[in-house]
Amino acid sequence: MFYLITEMEISTDVLRLDILRVCLEILMGLKETPGSS
Protein backbone atom coordinates (compact mmCIF):
# COMPACT_ATOMS: atom_id res chain seq x y z
CA MET A 1 0.00 0.00 0.00
CA PHE A 2 2.68 2.50 1.02
CA TYR A 3 4.78 1.45 -1.96
CA LEU A 4 1.91 2.29 -4.33
CA ILE A 5 1.37 5.68 -2.70
CA THR A 6 5.06 6.61 -2.93
CA GLU A 7 5.12 5.53 -6.57
CA MET A 8 2.11 7.76 -7.31
CA GLU A 9 3.77 10.69 -5.54
CA ILE A 10 6.98 10.18 -7.53
CA SER A 11 5.05 10.00 -10.81
CA THR A 12 3.16 13.21 -10.00
CA ASP A 13 6.46 14.93 -9.13
CA VAL A 14 7.88 13.87 -12.50
CA LEU A 15 4.75 15.12 -14.26
CA ARG A 16 5.03 18.44 -12.44
CA LEU A 17 8.67 18.80 -13.51
CA ASP A 18 7.73 18.00 -17.12
CA ILE A 19 4.99 20.66 -17.06
CA LEU A 20 7.40 23.23 -15.58
CA ARG A 21 10.00 22.37 -18.23
CA VAL A 22 7.46 22.78 -21.03
CA CYS A 23 6.30 26.11 -19.62
CA LEU A 24 9.91 27.32 -19.39
CA GLU A 25 10.60 26.24 -22.98
CA ILE A 26 7.48 28.09 -24.19
CA LEU A 27 8.48 31.23 -22.26
CA MET A 28 12.03 31.10 -23.61
CA GLY A 29 10.71 30.62 -27.15
CA LEU A 30 8.43 33.63 -26.76
CA LYS A 31 11.34 35.71 -25.45
CA GLU A 32 13.65 34.60 -28.28
CA THR A 33 11.12 35.39 -31.04
CA PRO A 34 8.97 38.33 -29.90
CA GLY A 35 7.73 39.35 -33.36
CA SER A 36 7.35 36.01 -35.15
CA SER A 37 3.74 35.27 -34.13
N, C-alpha and C positions, 0 to 999 in steps of 0.2 A: 504493500500500500504506500508506504513512505517513498519507496523507490520510484513508483509511478508519479507521485506528486513532484518529486525533485526533477524527474525527467521532463515533466510538463513545464516546470518553472524554467529549466534550462532552455527548452525550445522557445518559450515566449521571450526569454532574454535575447536569444539569437534573432528572433523575428524583429524585436525592437531595434537591435543593432542594424539589421538590414534596412529597416524603414528609415532610420537616422542617416545611414550611408546614402540611400537613394535621395533623401531630401537634400543632403549636403551636395551631392553631385548635381542635382537640379539647380540649386542656388548658385553653385560655381559656374554652371553653364550659362545661367542668366547673367551673371556678372561678366563673364568672358565675352558674350555676344549681346550687348544691350540693344542694338538696333536691327537685329536680324529678323525678329518676329514682328 
